[in-house]
Amino acid sequence: MAPLPPPAAAEASSMPATPRTTNTLLLLLLIVIACLSPGSSSSSNRGVIRMKIVEEPNSFGLNNGLVAQATRLKAKVKPSRVTGPRHLFRLAGKCFSHTSGSYKYDLCPFHNVTQHEQSLRWNAYSGILGIWHEWEIVNNTFIAMVMRNGDNCGSNSRQAKVTFRCGTQNALLGVEEPRTCEYAVNFTSPLVCHPHSMLVYPTLPQSLREEWDRIEQDLYDEIITQQGYEKQLRTAIFRKSGYVLSADADATAADGPEDQERVFNTLDSCNEEYRTLQEEVRRLKALLQQHGISPNHTATAAPPASRAEHRLAGGGLPATSNGAPRGLQQLKGDVGER
């Protein structure tokens, strides 16, 4: 009796061979041979194609503007030195952000304003809208921070104005573009809530206050016109104090290491400012002694109202009994009111 064929052979002979089945079997056979090959575990993997798995995705075009900021965000000029109301100096060295639509804005008071497009495009825009330049002053009041010399916009440069409003916290509220490449930046802060917080006169040194009083007196005596009065305030007061700059100071605004003297980001800058204040105190003490006044002298009576009170309060001069503004007699050189 003839032996029966093995079951597997009988089963295989009963299955029709198809190209797909053949290819699958060949592939499995090659894999088994490769795994069982004696040289597969050796250091010389001849004929083996090495493949590298890249775990990090390609960042080309994905917020690529952020990568190029280091080379694209180059300021044309240095920021001007920190000036204005001293209680706002604490904002120097800080930055505040606001995102609107596809743009993110960063405001660094007394430094610059920048804009960053939040886009997947490879050439997403990131640029400088303005660099701290000077104050805009109207009617004895700091109206806005003027930021100039931003990135090129056609034949001009981008510029921005930062206005302040009272708020519970320091925050960048938003940025608008009322005109092409001219930006209106809205900032809120509890530092400007006091009605006198943005007056110019109280921030001036005594010498410039006296100069302002003299100009005010000339206007009252009709020695100068209103136009001449405003021109003298700008040239003799605001420019000397550093609140506004001359027209030709754009490219050289605040050159030198003293630009950031009032920004106490380092101990050295703080010490330098302290030494400056010490010199000012010594000068004032010498001035008092020159006039026979002790530095420790305390006045026993309130001084008469003067033009300084008008500037400190931001209002008109109080009237005397004869109807003339109080303090004008004194400004003319009298020893006191009449």
C-alpha positions as CSV (number, residue, x, y, z in Angstrom):
1,M,0.0,0.0,0.0
2,A,1.4,3.3,-1.1
3,P,2.1,5.9,1.6
4,L,-0.2,8.9,1.8
5,P,1.2,12.4,0.9
6,P,1.7,14.9,3.7
7,P,-1.4,17.0,4.5
8,A,0.4,20.3,3.8
9,A,1.5,19.1,0.4
10,A,-2.0,18.0,-0.4
11,E,-3.4,21.3,0.8
12,A,-0.9,23.3,-1.2
13,S,-1.6,21.3,-4.3
14,S,-5.3,22.0,-4.0
15,M,-4.8,25.9,-3.8
16,P,-4.4,27.8,-7.0
17,A,-1.2,29.9,-7.1
18,T,-1.9,33.6,-7.9
19,P,0.7,36.4,-8.5
20,R,-0.4,38.2,-5.3
21,T,0.1,35.1,-3.2
22,T,3.4,34.4,-4.8
23,N,4.7,37.9,-4.2
24,T,3.6,37.8,-0.5
25,L,5.4,34.5,0.0
26,L,8.6,35.8,-1.6
27,L,8.5,38.9,0.6
28,L,8.1,36.9,3.8
29,L,10.9,34.5,2.7
30,L,13.2,37.4,2.1
31,I,12.4,38.9,5.6
32,V,13.1,35.5,7.2
33,I,16.4,35.1,5.4
34,A,17.5,38.6,6.3
35,C,16.7,38.0,10.0
36,L,18.4,34.6,10.1
37,S,21.4,35.7,8.2
38,P,24.7,35.1,10.2
39,G,26.0,38.6,9.4
40,S,22.8,40.4,10.3
41,S,23.9,41.0,13.9
42,S,27.5,41.8,13.0
43,S,28.9,45.3,12.8
44,S,29.4,45.0,9.0
45,N,25.9,45.1,7.7
46,R,26.6,44.7,4.0
47,G,23.8,45.4,1.7
48,V,21.6,46.8,4.5
49,I,20.2,50.3,3.7
50,R,20.3,52.5,6.8
51,M,17.3,54.7,7.3
52,K,17.2,57.8,9.6
53,I,13.9,58.7,11.3
54,V,13.5,62.5,11.6
55,E,11.5,63.3,14.7
56,E,11.5,67.1,14.4
57,P,9.3,68.5,11.7
58,N,10.6,71.0,9.1
59,S,10.2,74.5,10.4
60,F,10.6,76.2,7.0
61,G,7.6,78.4,6.6
62,L,6.2,77.8,10.1
63,N,6.5,81.1,11.9
64,N,9.7,81.6,10.0
65,G,9.6,85.3,10.7
66,L,10.4,84.6,14.3
67,V,13.7,83.0,13.2
68,A,14.7,86.0,11.2
69,Q,13.9,88.6,13.8
70,A,17.5,88.7,15.0
71,T,18.6,89.9,11.5
72,R,15.6,91.8,10.4
73,L,14.8,93.9,13.5
74,K,17.6,96.4,13.3
75,A,17.0,99.8,14.7
76,K,18.0,102.8,12.6
77,V,18.8,105.0,15.7
78,K,19.1,104.6,19.4
79,P,16.2,105.4,21.7
80,S,16.2,108.8,23.3
81,R,17.0,109.1,27.0
82,V,14.2,108.5,29.4
83,T,12.5,111.8,30.2
84,G,9.1,113.0,31.3
85,P,7.1,112.3,34.5
86,R,9.4,110.4,36.9
87,H,6.6,108.1,38.1
88,L,6.5,106.7,34.5
89,F,10.2,105.8,34.6
90,R,9.3,102.5,36.2
91,L,7.8,101.5,32.9
92,A,11.3,101.6,31.3
93,G,12.8,98.2,30.7
94,K,9.4,96.5,30.6
95,C,7.4,95.3,27.6
96,F,3.7,94.7,27.1
97,S,2.1,92.6,24.4
98,H,-1.3,92.5,22.6
99,T,-2.5,90.2,19.9
100,S,-5.1,91.4,17.4
101,G,-6.1,89.2,14.5
102,S,-3.0,87.8,12.9
103,Y,-0.7,90.4,14.4
104,K,1.1,90.6,17.7
105,Y,2.3,93.9,19.0
106,D,5.0,94.6,21.6
107,L,5.3,98.0,23.4
108,C,8.4,98.7,25.4
109,P,7.9,102.2,26.8
110,F,10.9,104.5,26.3
111,H,12.3,102.0,23.8
112,N,10.2,100.9,20.8
113,V,7.0,99.4,19.3
114,T,7.2,96.2,17.2
115,Q,4.8,94.2,15.1
116,H,4.9,90.5,14.4
117,E,2.7,88.7,11.9
118,Q,1.4,85.4,13.3
119,S,1.4,83.6,10.0
120,L,2.6,80.3,8.5
121,R,4.0,82.1,5.5
122,W,7.7,81.9,5.0
123,N,8.0,85.7,4.7
124,A,5.7,86.7,7.6
125,Y,6.3,90.4,8.6
126,S,8.1,91.3,11.7
127,G,9.3,94.9,12.1
128,I,9.8,98.1,14.1
129,L,6.9,100.5,14.1
130,G,8.8,103.2,15.9
131,I,11.6,104.0,18.3
132,W,11.3,106.2,21.3
133,H,12.0,109.8,20.3
134,E,10.2,112.5,22.3
135,W,7.1,113.7,24.0
136,E,4.1,115.5,22.4
137,I,3.2,118.3,24.7
138,V,-0.1,120.3,24.4
139,N,-1.3,122.9,26.9
140,N,1.2,122.1,29.7
141,T,0.4,118.4,29.4
142,F,2.3,115.3,28.2
143,I,-0.1,114.0,25.5
144,A,1.7,111.1,23.9
145,M,5.0,109.3,23.5
146,V,6.3,109.9,20.0
147,M,8.0,106.9,18.4
148,R,9.8,107.6,15.1
149,N,12.3,106.1,12.7
150,G,10.6,102.7,12.4
151,D,11.1,100.4,9.4
152,N,10.9,101.8,5.9
153,C,7.5,102.3,4.4
154,G,8.0,103.4,0.9
155,S,9.9,106.6,1.0
156,N,9.1,107.3,4.6
157,S,9.6,105.5,8.0
158,R,6.9,104.0,10.2
159,Q,6.0,106.0,13.3
160,A,3.7,105.6,16.2
161,K,2.2,107.6,19.1
162,V,1.5,106.1,22.4
163,T,-1.4,107.6,24.4
164,F,-2.1,106.9,28.0
165,R,-5.4,106.4,29.8
166,C,-6.3,105.6,33.4
167,G,-6.7,101.9,34.1
168,T,-6.3,99.3,36.9
169,Q,-3.2,97.8,35.5
170,N,-0.4,98.4,33.0
171,A,-1.6,96.9,29.7
172,L,-1.4,97.5,26.0
173,L,-5.0,97.9,24.9
174,G,-4.5,97.9,21.1
175,V,-2.9,99.3,18.1
176,E,-4.6,101.1,15.2
177,E,-3.4,102.4,11.9
178,P,-5.4,105.6,11.1
179,R,-3.1,106.4,8.2
180,T,-0.7,104.3,6.2
181,C,2.4,103.4,8.3
182,E,1.2,105.7,11.2
183,Y,0.1,103.9,14.3
184,A,-2.0,104.9,17.3
185,V,-1.0,102.8,20.4
186,N,-3.3,102.8,23.4
187,F,-1.8,102.1,26.8
188,T,-3.6,101.9,30.1
189,S,-1.9,102.4,33.5
190,P,-2.8,103.4,37.1
191,L,0.2,105.7,37.0
192,V,-1.8,108.3,35.0
193,C,-5.0,108.3,37.0
194,H,-4.2,111.4,39.0
195,P,-5.5,114.6,37.3
196,H,-2.0,116.2,37.6
197,S,0.0,113.1,36.7
198,M,0.9,114.3,33.2
199,L,1.5,118.0,33.8
200,V,4.8,119.3,32.5
201,Y,5.6,122.2,34.8
202,P,6.0,120.1,38.1
203,T,8.6,117.9,36.3
204,L,11.0,120.7,35.5
205,P,14.0,121.8,37.5
206,Q,13.7,125.2,39.3
207,S,15.8,127.0,36.7
208,L,13.4,126.1,33.9
209,R,10.4,126.9,36.0
210,E,11.7,130.4,36.5
211,E,12.4,130.7,32.8
212,W,8.8,129.6,32.0
213,D,7.5,132.2,34.5
214,R,9.5,134.9,32.6
215,I,8.1,133.8,29.3
216,E,4.6,133.8,30.8
217,Q,5.1,137.3,32.1
218,D,6.3,138.5,28.6
219,L,3.1,137.1,27.1
220,Y,1.0,138.9,29.8
221,D,2.8,142.2,29.1
222,E,2.3,141.7,25.4
223,I,6.0,141.7,24.7
224,I,5.6,138.5,22.7
225,T,2.7,137.0,20.8
226,Q,0.9,133.7,21.5
227,Q,2.9,132.2,18.6
228,G,6.2,133.5,20.0
229,Y,5.2,132.3,23.5
230,E,4.7,128.7,22.2
231,K,7.9,128.9,20.2
232,Q,9.9,130.0,23.2
233,L,8.4,127.3,25.4
234,R,9.4,124.7,22.9
235,T,13.0,126.0,22.4
236,A,13.8,127.4,25.8
237,I,11.9,124.9,28.0
238,F,11.0,121.6,26.4
239,R,14.2,121.2,24.4
240,K,16.4,122.1,27.3
241,S,14.6,119.5,29.5
242,G,15.0,116.9,26.7
243,Y,11.2,116.4,26.4
244,V,11.2,117.4,22.7
245,L,14.1,117.2,20.3
246,S,15.2,119.4,17.4
247,A,14.3,118.6,13.8
248,D,17.8,117.5,13.0
249,A,18.1,115.2,16.0
250,D,16.3,112.2,14.5
251,A,19.5,110.4,13.4
252,T,21.5,111.3,16.4
253,A,18.9,111.2,19.2
254,A,20.5,110.4,22.5
255,D,23.9,109.1,21.2
256,G,26.3,107.8,23.8
257,P,26.2,105.7,26.9
258,E,23.9,108.1,28.8
259,D,20.9,107.0,26.7
260,Q,19.8,104.6,29.4
261,E,21.1,106.4,32.5
262,R,17.7,106.7,34.0
263,V,16.7,103.1,33.2
264,F,17.8,101.2,36.3
265,N,18.3,97.8,34.7
266,T,21.7,97.5,36.2
267,L,23.4,98.5,39.4
268,D,25.9,100.7,37.5
269,S,23.1,102.8,36.0
270,C,21.5,103.2,39.4
271,N,24.7,104.3,41.0
272,E,25.4,106.8,38.2
273,E,22.0,108.4,38.6
274,Y,22.6,108.5,42.4
275,R,25.9,110.3,41.9
276,T,24.1,112.8,39.6
277,L,21.5,113.5,42.2
278,Q,24.1,114.0,44.8
279,E,25.8,116.6,42.7
280,E,22.5,118.4,42.2
281,V,21.9,118.4,46.0
282,R,25.3,119.9,46.6
283,R,24.7,122.6,44.0
284,L,21.3,123.5,45.5
285,K,22.8,123.6,49.0
286,A,25.6,126.0,47.8
287,L,22.9,128.1,46.1
288,L,21.0,128.4,49.4
289,Q,24.1,129.3,51.4
290,Q,25.0,131.9,48.8
291,H,21.7,133.6,49.6
292,G,22.1,133.2,53.3
293,I,19.5,130.5,53.7
294,S,20.2,127.4,55.8
295,P,19.7,124.1,54.0
296,N,17.7,122.9,57.0
297,H,15.5,126.0,57.0
298,T,11.8,125.4,57.3
299,A,9.3,128.0,56.1
300,T,6.8,129.1,58.8
301,A,4.3,130.7,56.4
302,A,2.8,129.7,53.1
303,P,4.5,131.5,50.2
304,P,2.4,133.8,48.1
305,A,0.6,132.5,45.1
306,S,2.7,132.7,42.0
307,R,2.8,131.6,38.4
308,A,4.4,128.4,39.6
309,E,1.1,127.5,41.4
310,H,-0.7,128.1,38.1
311,R,1.5,125.5,36.4
312,L,1.4,123.0,39.2
313,A,-2.4,123.1,39.3
314,G,-2.8,123.3,35.5
315,G,-5.4,126.0,35.8
316,G,-5.7,129.8,35.7
317,L,-4.2,132.3,38.1
318,P,-6.4,133.3,41.1
319,A,-7.5,136.9,41.1
320,T,-6.6,139.5,43.6
321,S,-9.0,142.1,45.1
322,N,-8.4,144.5,42.2
323,G,-9.2,141.9,39.6
324,A,-5.6,141.3,38.4
325,P,-4.3,137.8,38.4
326,R,-2.6,136.9,41.6
327,G,1.2,136.7,41.4
328,L,1.8,139.0,38.4
329,Q,2.9,141.8,40.6
330,Q,5.5,139.5,42.2
331,L,6.7,138.3,38.8
332,K,7.6,141.8,37.8
333,G,10.2,141.9,40.6
334,D,8.2,142.9,43.7
335,V,9.1,141.3,47.0
336,G,5.5,140.1,47.4
337,E,1.9,140.6,46.6
338,R,0.2,144.0,47.0
